[in-house]
Amino acid sequence: MSWDDNSLHALTNSLPTGWGAQAALPGDMGEITVRWQAEQIILELLAETDPASAWPRAQLRALFEAHPENPEHVLLEHLTATTELANAENGAIPVNASSQNLAAPEPVPFTRRSRNRIEAILADKMLMTAFQPIRRLPEGHVIGVEALTRFVSDDGASADHWFNEAESVGLGTDLELAALHRALAAAQAVPDHMFIALNLTPATCADPRIPGLLVHSQLAMDRIIIDLNGPVPLEQYASLTSAITPLRRRGLRIAVNGAEAGFTSMDQVLELHPDIIKLDRSFIAGIEDSPGQRLRAAAMGELARHVDAVLGAQGVETPEELEAVTELGMTAAQGYLLGRPSVHPLDWNAWIRSESETAASGPAS
């Protein structure tokens, strides 16, 4: 459910390069597509009975009946209409009203516009999930996936932008929880022997609603990894530890970023004793030619061994980087070289096929 730099319209439709790129599509995976997810969102909305949303539902139903073959477009149209309606109710001029002879109202403050946009996404469930494969090194087979949030948006805004905007208007946790709910539902299609990495900020991870969402997700707890997105403030260590300890006893695993600024990453490792330490793209880029980066990676490897954690690499984009992180003893990696984020089942199946070819090596760890 991570926050990366792609919105819905920019989804990859290409098979990943490298391992498993020539797999055939099995029938049971063929339904999980952008179109399938969009259609499920529409059906959920149409099934609601709240009288306050009767008019938007009627408009959505009419759109869907007119364009049943293109639910993605229907969602975009619906989101635009509901956002304009929210802005109009708060004093903004709807786009379609520009030609009418109406007195111009006071402009809506930026924060109110932002809140309207986020509330429209939350109310209409305008979220989808992509997965990116995580591969075991040095073998290369897929042992898990990271869930990445995709927004039904036509403005080209990145996922980071949406989450940051939600945080700025006090809806950050609500948006994270909505994305988590969508990711847990999509994860039902991931084979049982693969783990699911879910990104949450430390504050949201400590939210009292998280245990219920995870426990009732129908995913085994030992398949779930919470990837802490961002540093943990000193005053949050106690509440975060208290929140996740019962879940960790049931098999939940925790990952932290080992490339945070200053000593933050070391503090997090020593305080939280994570199961996984991840080095992101800023750490991995050009590592094959940088003695300094290799030395820092080796030092993080020692720290990982000290706390009995796995060291993994994010953002691996070249064969040289892959060779370097493998030589440094990192045991897991992801990145564009190893498989791009995708909601498309052809891509997922390529990863699964590459994994199944080496299944005799044992279950994912």
N, C-alpha and C positions, 0 to 999 in steps of 0.2 A: 504494500500500500504506500509505497514510498513517494516522495515528492521529487520528481525529476523534471526535466525541462521540455516535456511534450504535452500538448493538449490533444483532444480527440482527433482533430483533423490531420494531425501529423503522425498517426500511428503507422508503424512499419508494417508492410505486407510482404516482406521478403523473408525467405528462409535464412536462418543463421549460417554464417560461414563456419568452416571447420567441422568438428565432430557431428555426425548424424544429419548432414544437410540433405540427404536424399531419401528420407523416409516417406512411406505411403501413409495416407490418412485412414485411421480406423473409424468405423461408423459411429462408435459411442463417443468420439471426441468431436464429431463434425458439427454439433449443434451449438457449441460454445463460441459464438462469434460476436462481433460488434452488433450485428443486426439482432442476434438472439438476445443479448443483454438489453439493447434498446427496447425491444418488444416486451421483455419482462418488466421493465420499468413502466412502460405505458399501461400494461395490464394491471400492475399494482395500483397505479393512480386511478384507473377507471373503476377499480373495485372498491375504492373508498366511498364512504357514505356521508361525510361531513357536509351539511347543508351550505356552509360558508363557501365551499369550493365547488358548488354545483355548476355554476356558469363556466369556470375554467375547464371542468371535466367535460361539459357538453362540447366546448370548442375543441378539446383534445380528441374526443370521440369522432367529431366530424372530420378533423384533420386525418386521423388514422384510417377512417373509412375511405377517405379520398385518396390516400397514399399508403395502402397497406404493404406495398413492396419496399417502402423506404422509411422504416421507423426512425432511423437516425435523423433524417430531415424533419420528420414530425416532431421529434423531441426538441430540435433546435428552434423550430417555429414556436412551439409551446413555451419554451423558456423565454424567448424574446417577448412574446405576448404577455406573459405573467410578470416579467420584470418591468415592462412598460406600464402595466396596470398598477404595480406597486409604486412606481415613481409618480404616476399621475395622482394616486391617492395621497401622496406626500407633497404634492405641489409642483411636480415636474410636468413638462409638456410631452405627451406620448408622441412617438415618431410619426404615427399616422394622422395626428391632429394638427400638423404644421400648416396645412392649407386652410384650416378653419379660422374664422374671424373671432378668435378668442383673445381676451386680455391676457398678456403674458404674466404668469404667476412668478412669485419669487423663486430664484433658482434653488434647487435642492443642494444642501451642503454635501461635499464629497463623502463624508463619513456616512450620511444617510443613504446616498446612492450605493455605497459599498455594502452597507447592511442589507439593502433591498436585494442586491445581486446575490449575496450569500444566502439570504433567507429563501429566495426563489429556488436556488439549488437544493437547499435542505428540504423545502416543502415538496418539490417535484422529483426528489431523488435523482438528480442529474449527475450521477457518478457511475463510472465503470471501472473495471479492474483489468490491468495487464499483468503479465508475469514475465520475469526475466530469469533465465536459468542460472543456477549456481553449480559449478562443477568441482568435483574432487580432483586434486592434484596428487600425483602426476598422471593418473589414469585418464582423466578427462570426462568421465561419465557424470550425468546429472544426478545430484543428490538432493536438490531442493530448488525452490523458486522464491524470488522476492516479489511481493505484491506491490504494484505501482498504481497510483490513482490516476485515472483519466477523467477529464471533465467534458461534458457535452457543451462545448463552447465554440462559437464561431469567431471569436475575437483574437485567437492566437495566443492567449495568455498561458504562461507555463503553470504547471501544478504548484510550484513554489509561490508564484504570484497569488494564486487563489488562497492558499493556506495563510500566507502572510497578510492578505487583505482581511481574511476572516479573523485572524488574531487581532488586527488593529481595531476591529469593531466589537470585540468581545465574544466572537463566535468561533474562535479557533478550536476549542475542545469539541463543540458540537459538530463541526465539519470533520474533524478527525474521527469521531465516533461514527458518523455516517459513512465515511470511507472504509472504516474498519468493518462495519456491518456488511457492506457490499463485498469487500475482499473475502470475508469469511464464507459468504454464500458462494462466490466464484470458486473458492478453494475446494469445494466439494468435488470438482472435476479433476483435481490433481491426484495422481496415483498415491495410494496409501503409504507407500514406502518413501515418499519424498516429504521433506519438511517445508513449512511455509514461513517465510520471514515477513513480519509486519512492522512497519515503521510507526512509532509513536513518540511524541515529545515526552520528556520526563513528567511534566505536569499532568498530561492526559493519562499517562501510564498509571499514575497514582489515583486517578478518578475512581470513585467507588462503583461505577457502572461497568468497568472493564472486566472484573472477574466473572460477572454474570454473562457478558457477551461471549467470553472465551469458553466458559464451561458449557454453555448451551449451543455452541457452534457445531457440534457433532464431529469436531476434529479432536483426535487424541491429543492430550496436552503435550505429550513428548514430541509431537510434530510441529509445535508452534515455537517460533523464535520471535521475541520482541526486540527489535532493533531500535535502541534509544536514539532519537533524532535530535541532536544538539547536546550541549554540555548540561550537567546536573548542577544547579546552584547549591552551594554548601548547605543552605538551610533546608533543602529538599531531600537530602540523603535519607534522613530518618523516615519521612513519610513514604518515600519511594520504596525503601527496603521493606517497610512494614506491609506495603501493598502487594509486592511481588513475591515475598518469601513463601506464603502459602501456595501460590501457584507454582513456584519453583520446586516445592516438595512433591508436586504432582507431575513434574517432568518438564515444565516450561523452561526454556533457555533464554538467556539475555545476551545481546550483542551490543558493543559500544564502539565508537569511532576512536581509533588509536591515533588519529592525526589532528586532534583538536589543538588549538593554540596553547602555547606555553606548557604548563604542567597540568592542565585540566585533564588531559587524557590519562596521565599517570594516576592522578587523584581518583578518577572514576574507576580505573582498574583496581586499585588497591582498596577502595571503599566497597565496590559492588561485587568484586570477584566474578566477572562475567564469564560466560561459557565461550564466547567468541570475541576476538578483537579484530576489527576491520580497518584496513588502511585504504583510504579513498583515493580518487584519481589524482588529487594534489600530491599524494605521496608516491604514486606509482608511475606517473608520467615521466618517461626518460630514465627510469631507474637503472636500466642496463648500462648507461654511460655516466652515472653519477656515483662516485665513491661515497659521497656524503649521504645520499639517500639510502644506499645499500647498508651503510653503517647504522643509520637510524632504524632501518628495517630489522637488522640483526639484533639491535638492542630491544626492539619491541618483541622480537621472537623470544629473547631471554625472559622478558617480563611475562609473556604469555605462558611460558613453561613454569614460571614461578607460581602462577595462580591456576595452573592446570587448564588453560584456555587454548582454543584453536585460533591460529592466526590466518586471516583471509585477506585477499586482495580484491578491491573494487576498481572498476574503470580500466580493465586490461584491454588495450586496443591494438597491440602489435604483437607478432610472434616473439620479438626480442624481449618485450616486457614480460610475456608469459614465461619465457625461458628463465629470466632473471628471478621472478618471484618463486618459481619452482626450485631453483638452485638455493634460494634463501630459506627453504623449508616451509613455505606457506602451503597449507594443505587444502585450501579452497579458493576459488576465484570466480569472478563474473566480470562482464564487460562486453562491449560491442564485438570484440573478436570471438567471444564464446557464445553469443546469442543476444540479440537485441530484445528489448521489452516488446511484448506483443499480446494482443487479445485474440490472435488468429490461431485456430486449431492446427493448421498445417505447420506452423512454427512450433507449437507445443509438442506435436507428435514427433517432430524431428529430434527434439531434445529427449523425449521419452524413448524413442527408438535407439538413440545412441546409448542411453542408459541400459536398456534391456539387453543390448548386445554384450554387456559386461556384467549382467546381473549375478553371474556365478561368483563374483568377487565378494558378495555378502551384502547385507542391508546397509542403508545410509546411516551415518553416525553424526 
